[in-house]
Amino acid sequence: MTQDMNLAFYDRVSAELADIHAQGLTKPERVIASRQGPVISVNGRDVLNFCANNYLGLAGDERVTQAGIKAQEKWGAGTASVRFICGTLEIHKELERAIADYLGFEDAILFAAAFDANGGIFEPLFTEADAIVSDSLNHASIIDGVRLSKAQRYRFANSDMADLEAKLKEARAGGARNIIIATDGAFSMDGYIGKIDQIRALADQYQALIMVDDCHATGFLGDKGKGSFAHCGVEVDFVTGTFGKALGGAMGGFICARPSVVELLKQRARPYLFSNALAPAVCGSSLEAIRIAAGDEGDKLRAQLFANAARFRSAMAEAGFDLLPGEHPIIPVMLGDAKLAQDMAARLLELGVYVIGFSFPWCRAARPASAPRCLRPTPSNRSTPPSPPSPRRARSWGSSDTPNRSYDFRLSSAMMTDRPTGLSAAHSTTAAISGATDMPI
């Protein structure tokens, strides 16, 4: 009987995988045989990389790499311990000081991943007496973190300030002791930048705290790349972020806040208490990436990134593709069909352009019933000029009047051939293209 039940479990797993594949939602892992950069090696050949969140192009930077190697040589492979037992090295404290100083906060705490930072921030700080008001399109890690807390939960429509105010009024009327507004600083699927200045005004009016996830903002948005709150010219109470994107591309997350908050998190945040400390190599690489991002070179990298993104957005729009509006280097290309997005990504790879098609639950437009899909490229700051786009206008991918899919593929690849353009792909229910910064266009 037990064996039959176990077989039934494995049959169910196989059936679920088959269903995922049938819907065109399978996420195969393509193996890369080179370091991260504007050009990567896949399946034995070089292709243009339009998929990484390597916004400043530092993931493959030799200085960042060597800083990690030196840190590992000095401190070893790791601590074999959590922080409070035997796992706090001097380099951990140095990285905490560096990220706090860079973003203009008093203190910071490190996590093994940004997912852990978002998953660990709410439960230690907020109880059933408090309220969390969360944007409906927040990252999955924020959603999971909110679920772990016993606080009252409210969701407001994405970047809808009227709905946010209504939820704040409701939370206040419900007698909430403390209210925290949680939002992405930049939404990773569509590239929209959060309205942090307007959120700040409402937070002041209703005596609420603000937590911003700046994983897709730290290093390149705002003055010196301090993030979305700096881009909007305001201060916030908590910032969560990552070293795995613009700041070196390795791994690890952080929370910046007041020292008392950081200390309470160190005492009670379960992802911090029960995970090994960050590897010294990650700390060394991240420190060097922060040094570069915070300086004059960082200003040049950011300027190149946004110039590349603007050029890519303009050329794709001129070619007739359906793009979501915005100024972020994430530039979603909407297709409206999951399989079409997967097919387009596969065809582009054949043509030497690495992008990934995204669909539900990553894309904002996608729902299980209709499941529209997208590509999300990200231009980088180190690309050289691509070939000019074709003067012909492409018809919208996925529309009923598209006569020839390969025609559209050729148009999209025409902008990126001859020379690397440093774009990386995105996630949505249509097709998205976003921009990192490892090549000047």
N, C-alpha and C positions, 0 to 999 in steps of 0.2 A: 504493500500500500504506500509506504513512504517513497519507494523508488518511483511508483507511478506519479505521485505528487511532484517529485523532483523533475521528472520528465515533462510534466505539464508546464512547469515553470520555464524550462528551457525552450519548449515549443512556443510559449507565449512571447519570450524574448525574440525568438527568430521571426515570429509573425509581425511583431512590432517593427523590427528592422526592415522587413520586407515592405511594410506599409510606408515607412519613411522613404525608402528608395523609390517606391511607386509614385509618391507625391513630388519627386524631384528635390527632396530636402536633405539628401545625404551630404555629409560634410567630409569628403575624403581629405586625407592629410598628404599633401605633396611634399616630397622630401627634397630639401635644399642642400646642395653640396658645396656651399661657399658661405662666407660671412655675410651678414646683412648689409645691403647697400642698394644703390640705384640699379645696378645690374647684378643678378644672382644666377647661379647655375642650377638648372632643373632638368632632369632627364637627360643629362649629358650635354646640355647646351646653355649658352647664356641667354637670358631673357630680361626684359625691362621689368622692374619691380614696382607695381602700382598697388601694393597691398599692405605694406608695413606702416606702423604708426611711428616711424623713425623720423619725426618731424624736423629735427635739426641735423639729421645725418650723422649722429654721434655714435650709433650702435657699432659701426665698423671703423670708427676713428682710431687711428693707431695710438694716440695719446691716451684715450680712454681705455683701450685694450691693455696697454702697458701699465697703466695705473692699477688695473685689476690684478695683473700678474705680480707686480711688486708687492701689493697688499697680501696676496696669497703666500708669496715667498716669506714675508715677515710674520704673518699671523697664522699660517697653515690653511688647510682646506676648510676648516670650520671649528666650531666650539664644542660640538657633541653635547650641547646643553641648551636649555632654555635660559633666558636672560637672568632671572633672579637666582638661579642655582649656581651656575659657573659659566655663564655665557655672555657676559658683558665685557667686551674689549674696548680699549681706548678708541679704536676706529669707529665703533658704534656711537660713542658719545660725540666724536668729531662730526659724524654724518648728521646726527640729530641737531647739533649746533648749526651746521652749514645750511641745512634745508630750512630751519626756522629763521635764520638770519636772512637768507635769500628771499623768503616770502614775507618777511616783516613781522614775524611772530616771536613770542618770548620763548617758546619751547616746542619740542616735537617728540613723537614716539614712533618707533619703527615697527613694521610688521613684515611678515614673510611675503605678503602680496597686498595689493590695494583692495582686493576682494575681502581680505581679512580686516583691513582697516575699516571699511564700510560695514562689515559684518560685526565688528566688535565695538563700535562707538556708542550705539544707542542703549543696549541692555545695561551697562554699568552706570549710565548717567541719568536715565529716565525710568520712572516707575509708573504704576497705575494712576498715580496722582498727576501725571504729566500728559502732554499731547504732542504727537509728531504729525506735522502736516507735510506731506510728500508729493512732489510732482508725479503725475501719472506715467510719465515716460522715463523716470529715473532708472539707472542701471540696476541690473538684477541683484547686485551685491547690496545696494541700498534697500531694495525690497526685502531681501532675506534678513538684513540687519534689523529692519523695522519689525519684522515678524517675530524676531527673537526677544524683543522688548515687550514688557507688559503695559506700556503706555497706550493711551487712547490713540487711535489711528484715523487720520483724515487724508484723503487724496484730492488734489485739485487738478483740473484739466491742464494739459501741458502749456506752461508759460501764460496761463490765463489769469491775469491779476484780479479781475472781478471775482472769479471763482476762488482764488486764494483768499481774498478778503472775506468772502462768505464763510469759508472754512475756519478762518481765524476767529471770526465772530462766534461761530458755533462752538469752537473750542473754549473761548473765553466764557461764553454763556454756560458751558458745561462745567465750569469751575476748575479748569486745568491750572495746576500750580505753575508749571513752566511749559512754554510752547517752543518747539524748535521747528523751523522750516528747513526741509531737506531738499536739495536740488542738484542736478548736474550743472556744472558751470558751462559745459559744452556737451550737447547731446550727441553721442557717438554714432548714431545711425543716420541722422539727418544733417549734422553739422551746425544746427542752430545754437547760438550762444544764449545762455540764460539771461533773463532780465534782472540781473543782480541789483542794479540800482533801484528799480521799482520794488523789488522784494525787500530791499533795505528800508525803503520808506514805509512799507506796510509793517515790517517788523518793529520799527520804532513806534509806530502808531499803536500797535497791539502788544507791545512789550514782549516780543518774541526773539529767540535766538536764531542764527542762521548757520547752517552747515552746507558747504559747497564741495562737491566732488569735482576736482579739477584735473582728473587724469588726462583729459584731452584739451588741456589749457596750460598747465604748468610748463614753463620753458619757452613758450612762444606767444601767448596772448598777454596783452597789457604791457605796461612799462617794464622793461628788462625781462619780460616773460614771466612775470609774477603770477599771472593767471587771470581768470575771468573777472574776479572782483576788482583787480587792478585795471583791467580793460574797461570796467564800468565805473571806476573812480570811487569805490566805496570800500569799507572794511566789513569783515564778517567774523563770526565767533570761532568757527572751526573750518579748516580746509583739509580734505583728504586728497591724496594723490599717489603717484607712482613714479618709480625710477625706471619703469619698463617701457616708456615711450620716448618722449623728447629728451629726458635726462639719462641718456646712455643706453636705453633699451634692454637693460639686463632683467631685473625683477625687483620685487620688494615694494612695499607701500609705506605710507606715513600719515600721521595726523598732526597738524599744527594747531596749537591752542595755548591757553594760559597754563602756567606751570602747575597750578592746582588741579586742573582738568587732566593734564598729562599724568600727574602722579596718581590720581584716582584710576585712570585707565591702566596704568602699570600694576596696580593692585588688584584690579577686577576684570579686565578685558580678557576673556577666555582665549581668543586667538593669539594674544600676546603671551599669556601665561603658559600655554600648552604647545607652543611651536618653538622649534630651535631658532636661535638668533640668525640674522642674515649672514651669509658667507662673507668672509673678509674681501674676497675678490669683487663681489657685488658692491660692497661699501667703497672700495678703492675706485672702481670705475665710476660710480655715482658721484663721488666727490669731485673727480676731474670733470665730469660732465656739468656739474653745477658751476664749477669755476669758469668753464667756457661760456655757458649760457648767461652767466651774470655779468660778463665783461663786454668789451667793445666788439669782440668777435661774435658774440651772441647777437648783438644788434644787427650785424651784417647777415648772419644766417637767417634771422627772422625776416629781414627785409627781402631776402632772396626767396624765402618760402612763400611769402604773400604775393610777390611778383609772379612766381611760378603758378600759384593757385589761380591768380587773376587771369593769367594768359591761358591756362588750361580751361577755365570756366568759359572764357570768351570764345575760344576756338570750338569747344564742344557745342555751345549754344548756336554758334554760326553754322555748324554742321547739321543742326536740326535736332539734337538730342534733348530730351525732356529732363531738365535739371531742377533740383530744389534750390530756391534762392538762398543767399547767405554770403558771408565773408570768411567763414572758416575754411581751412585747407581740406576738410572733408567735403567732397562734392558729389552728392548722390545722383546717379544716373538712373532714372525711373523707367522700368520696362513693363511692369504690370503682370508678369507671369513667372512663376518659379522655375519651370523647366527652361523657359527662354533665357532666363538669367544664367542658369547653369550651362546651357548650350553656348551662349555668347562667351562666357568665361573660358570654356574649353576651346572654342575656336580662336579666341585671342591668344591663348597659350600656344596654339599651333603657329600663330603669326609672330610669336616672340614677345608677347605682352602678358605679364602675370597679374591677373585680377581674380577676384572671387565673387560669385553671385550670392546675394543674401536674401533671406525670406523670413517669414514668420518663424519664431517670435522676435527676430532681430529688427525687422523693418517696421516702421511706424504705420505704414499703410496696409500691412498684411494682416489678414485674419484667416483662421483656418478655412472658412468657407470660400473666400475669394482668393486669398493668398497671393496678392500682387508681389512682385519681386524686384530687386535692384542690384546694381553694382555700386561700390563705394570706393573710388580711387582717392589717393592722397598724394598730391604732388610734393616733391622734396625740394631741398634748397641747393642741391648739388648737381642738377641736371644741366646738360648742354643743350643748345637749341634743337628742338625736334624739327622734322620736316613740316612745311606749312600744310594746314588742313586742305582737303579737297574743296574746290569752290562749289561742288555739288552739295545740295542739302540732303541729309539723310532723313528718311521718314522715321516716325517714332517707333521705337522697338516695341513689339507686342501689339501694335495696332492692326486692325483688320485689313488696312490697305497696304501693309508692307509686302511688296511683291517679291523681294529677294533678300533673304537674311544675310547672305554673304556680302551683299552690297553694303549693308550697314556695318558689318565687321570691318570691311576694308576702309570705310570712312573713318572709323574710330581709330584704327591702327595707323592710318596715314599721318596723324599728328605726332605719333610717338616713334616713328622709325628713323633710321640712319644714326641718330644719337640718343643716348639715354635721356629720359625726361624726369625721372625720379618721382613717379606717381605711385600711390598705393591704394588698394581697393577698400570698399566699405561694406556696410551691412544695412539692408532694408528689404522691403518686399518687392522692390522693383529692381533697380540696379544702381549702385552708387559708386562714385569715384572720388577719392580723397587725396590730399597732398602732403607728403612729408618733405623734408628739406635737404636731401643729400645731393642735389645737383643744381647748378645754376642754369636756368633756361634763358 
